[in-house]
């Protein structure tokens, strides 16, 4: 099961192929191979990268889902 790198919640919903949404902290997660790409959804619907807030280890997928 996927865990949010921001809030550690497992309340993750699938929104598209390899794209997920954390219902606890409202960020979008994209799975790219064994790594997460993290974005904040802005008011206008655009995405802003949050990857610079996390280490490579935090963004690495630790367990299969």
Phi, psi and omega in degrees: 000141182282139178241137179292129179288343182275308186245358180066014179285152174253012179275069186249132177247147179273129180248342178193180178297118181067016177235135185226164182225131177272117181282349180273316182242003171063044174243158179258137181239132176243131178268121177234103186060246181250027185225148175263143171247125189248132180226147171263135178272120181277168182302327181274004179092352178284165181247139175243130182293138175244008184302329182289351179271352185235152175280165177300324180295320179293330182272351179283134179285121187272333185222150178291153179227000000 
